[in-house]
């Protein structure tokens, strides 16, 4: 008798789980491949290119100073050499601080742009879930195995791109 109750309980639990409408979504794919995501990615690339040019100028300055010290090593007295080495070390410290500030700025911009994309994505996703009577949306990175038909990423990407064009979101940024 206990076995029958146990089997019935398993059957009802099993049936209940499959009656739920569960889908998954690849948020990172949407961030990387949506029109607005590509726009922000190009802005980040532009910033990184500008930063590389700025860093290159400073690196050249440091290399020039280092070469100068190496060329004058035998000519300068010990105190002057120490002053020049100290000056070079200060240049290096400033360069590292500057480089870290530029990297931090890029990371902050990436976070800002990602949050802007998510601000546009969340209402769309909520509306989509309500219209399709979806019970649960799970992020794809947390899925081990799932059938392709449960992936709503292409549909959401299409809707986000349409909203981007409709609301002209790319030009206002």
GIVEN-V506078 format. One record per run of one state. SS is the DSSP state (a for helix, b for strand, c for the rest). FROM is the first residue (numbers start at 1). TO is the last residue. If there is no record, write none. Layout:
# GIVEN-V506078
ss = (SS:SS)
from = (FROM:FROM)
to = (TO:TO)
This chain:
# GIVEN-V506078
ss = (c:a:c:b:c:a:c:a:c:a:c:b:a:c:a:b:c:a:c:a:c)
from = (1:2:20:22:26:27:34:35:73:78:133:136:140:143:148:151:152:153:167:169:173)
to = (1:19:21:25:26:33:34:72:77:132:135:139:142:147:150:151:152:166:168:172:173)
